[in-house]
Amino acid sequence: MKLLRFGERGAEKPGMLHADGAIRDLSSVVDDINPATVTEEGLAKIAAVDPASLPVVNGNPRLGACVGGFQKFICIGLNYSDHAAETGAAPPPEPIIFMKALNALNGPHDDVIIPRGSEKTDWEVELAMVIGKQAHHVDEAEALNYVAGYAIANDVSERAFQSERAGQWTKGKSCDTFGPLGPWLVTRDEIADPQNLDMTLDVNGQRFQTGNTKTMIFGCAHLVAYLSTFMTLFPGDVISTGTPPGVGMGIKPDPVYLKAGDEMHLTISGLGEQRTRCVAWSR
């Protein structure tokens, strides 16, 4: 299933992408695509409904982040061997963990705001996992059974805030709108192998990132198991698993960063696409 949320920010409704390409309204079945919905019981309730019986959503509604109301937006740093190489960093011996604040959450086609004072806003196409079952000290062999599904994430990052302002990475990762997620939550049964998904990111029609999840240093199952040793993962929690090479700061000899008016286009096999426009901070 391809689940989504549509409507104005803060008032999104649950939906499903039907095989015919139409969005079907799930409001009569569930309240939202949220922690209760992405559990095994919640997904089974949706799967039992004939999509053709649901109302068609007309027009071209705004899409919100594909899951809402969750607790944690967890990110993994330097998790692709080829990305680590382009940054000049040694592959980490264990996963690097940081958080995005939830105010960063954004729809897959919403504008991305360049923060006030930013000169180094960058892009990162990433595979996101959405947890579907409470996980604490789970075995790696069983870890993917705790995943409800997958989505595209853009771990938008302000590199000066991240690396030149002291402290942790979070301050460069948590600016408003820095976490586009979606367009869909694609349930686990539709993704045969999360470690073999092609990924791309273009800016203004120019290809910058081309990668595949097979070059992850720590795969999806390992990440779920590893994280569950440090914190309980709850349904709805999002894990963004790292980015392949081609980020702006890695371009030699002159890095390239986002500016107002730039347009990003992200794809991951089977997970759809994101199209976002960068706008200047105006408050």
N, C-alpha and C positions, 0 to 999 in steps of 0.2 A: 504494500500500500504506500501511496505517496500522500502524506498528511501535511496540512498547511493551515495558516491562519490569515484571514483576510479582513480588511476594513480599516477604519481610522485607528491611528496609534492610541493605545489604551482602551480601545473598544473592539478589538479583533474578535472575529467569530471563527469557529472551527470549520475546516473544510477538507475535502479530499479531491485529488486530481483523478478524474475518471479516465478510463482507457481511451475515450474519444477526445480527450484533451480539454474537456469542460471541467470547471470547478463545481463540485457538488457541496451543498451546505449541510454540515453535520450537526447543526444546532439542535435538532430534534433528538439526537443520539447522545451527545456529550456537550458539556458546557464550554470546553476549550480544549486545545491541545496542550496539556499541562502534566504535572507529575502524576495525577490520577489516571489520565488517559493513556500514558505511555507504559503503564504496567502491563503484565501479561493479560490480566483480566480486562483492562481497558481496551487493549488492542483487539482482544477476542470479541468484545462487544461490538466494536466497529466492523470487524471482519464478517460478523454474522449478518450485516445489513447489505441488501442488494443496492449497490451504488446507483443503479438506474432508477431506484424509487425515491432518491433524494432530489430536492429542488436544485435546478441549475442556477448558478450565480451568473447573472448577466453582466456584460460589459467587461471592463478590464480593471478590477479592483486592486487597490494597494495590497501588497502582501506584507504581513508582519514577520518577525522572527518566527521560525517554524515551531518553536516550543516556547511557552511562557510560564511564569510563576515558579521557576526552579530556584534552587539555593545557590549553586556554585557554577562558575564559568572558569574551568581549569584549563591552563595552557601548558604545552610542553615546548621547551626551547632547544634549539640546535639538535633536532631529532632526525635530520636527514644527512647522511654522510657527505653528499655533494654540496649541501648548503653549508655545513660546518667548514668544508674546505674553502668555499668562496669567501667566508668571513675570516679565514686564517685561524680559526679555533680548532683545538684538538677535539675529537669526538668525546663526549662526556662519558664517564664510566657508569653513571646512573642517570636516569631521566632528570632533566632540569625542570622544575615545577614553578610556575607563577600563576597568579590569578588576574583575570580581568574583572573590574568592578561591573556590576550588572547594569549600571547606567550606560555602559558601552553598547549594550545590546541594540541591534538595529535591524530593520527589514532588509531583505536581499536586494532591493532596488531603491532603497531610501538614499538620500544625499548623505555623504560623509563630510563632516565639518572639519576643515583645517583649523586646529586650535589657535587661539591668540598667541602670538610669539613663536609659532612653529616655523622652522626652516627645513625640517628633515622628516616630514611625514612620509611613511613608506607603506608598502603593500606586502601581504603574505597570504597566498591561497593555501587553505588547510582543509584536511578531512576532519570533521567533527563527529564524535560519537555522543549519542544521547543515552544515558543510563535508563534501564527499564525495571530494574529490580535492586533492592537494597543490597549493597555489597560491602562486606567487611572481611578482610583476610581471605579472599577467594583464591583458589588455585588457578594458575595460568591456563591449564587445560580446560577449565570450565568458564573462563572469564568472559568470553564472547556471548555466553548465554545470559549475561547480565546487561547486554546492550539491547536497547529497543530498536535503534536504527542509526542512520548516518545522514549527514548533511554537509553542505559546503559552509565553511567559515572563512572570513577574511580577517586575519589578525592584524588589523591596521595598527601601525606603531610609529610613535614620534621618537626618532633615534636619539636626538639630543636630550629629550626628557628621560629616555630610557638609560642612556649610557654616560651622559656628561653632567648629570645633575646630582650625582651621588645616590647611594642607597640601592633599592631593589628596582627591578624592571617595571613593576606595576604602574608607576607614574607615567611611563611612556606607552602603556598599553590600554589605559582605562579612560581615555578622553571620551566625551559624549560621541556616540555614533561609531566608535572604533571596533564594533563587533557585529558586522552584518552576518546573519545566519539564515540559511535556507537557499532556495525557495521552499524546499520540501523537507520533511523528515521521511526518509525512505526506510521502511522497516527492514529489519535484519534479513528476512527471508528473501529479499530481492537483491541482496548483494552477496554473490557467491564467495568472493574472496576480497576482503577489505585491504589485503596487501598486494593487490594488483589493479589499481585504479589510476588511470591517466589523469593528469591535472594540468591546467593552463591558466595563465593570467596575462591579459593584454592591457596596456594603457594607451588610450587614443589610437587603437587599432594596431599598435606595435606589440609583438609577442616578447614578453620578458621572462615569464616562468613557463617551463615545460618540464614536467616531472612525472614520477609514478610512485605510489605509496610503497612499492617494493624496496625503495632505497631508505626506508625508515631504519634508524639504528635500533629503536625499540618499537616493536610492532604493537598493534592495537590490543591484543590479548595480554601482552606483558604490561602495557600501561595500566589497564584496568586492575590487574592483580597487584601491581606495584603501588598504585595510588591507594588501593583499599587497605594497605598495611599502615598507612598514615592517617587516613580519615575514612569515615563511613561515606560511601557514595549512595545517594538517594535517587529515586526515579526522577527523571527530568534533568539531572545534573549534566552539564555539557563538558566534554573533554575535547579540546582542540589540539591536534596531535603533531603539529609542527609543519614546516614549510620546505618545499624543494628549493633548488638554487634559482637565482634570477631576481632577488630582491634589489631594490634601488640602491641600498648602501653598498652592495657587492659589485656594482658596475665599475670597471676600471677603464681609464684612470680617473674618471670623474663620475661620482655617484649621481643618480637621478632621483629626485624626490617629487612628491605630488604637489600640485598647486591648484588653486581654484580654477574650475573649468575642465580639469582632466576627467576622463571617463575610464573606469575600470570594468573589465569583462572577465569573469572567472567561470571556469568549468571544471567539473569532476565527472568521470564516466558514471552514468546512471543516476546522477544526483542533480541534474539540471544545470542552470547557470545563474549567475548574478550579474547585474549591470547597475553600477552606481556612479554617481557624478560627485565630484568634489566641489564644495562651496566654501567661501570664506566665512570665518567667524564674524558674527555681526551683533553680538550682545554687549 
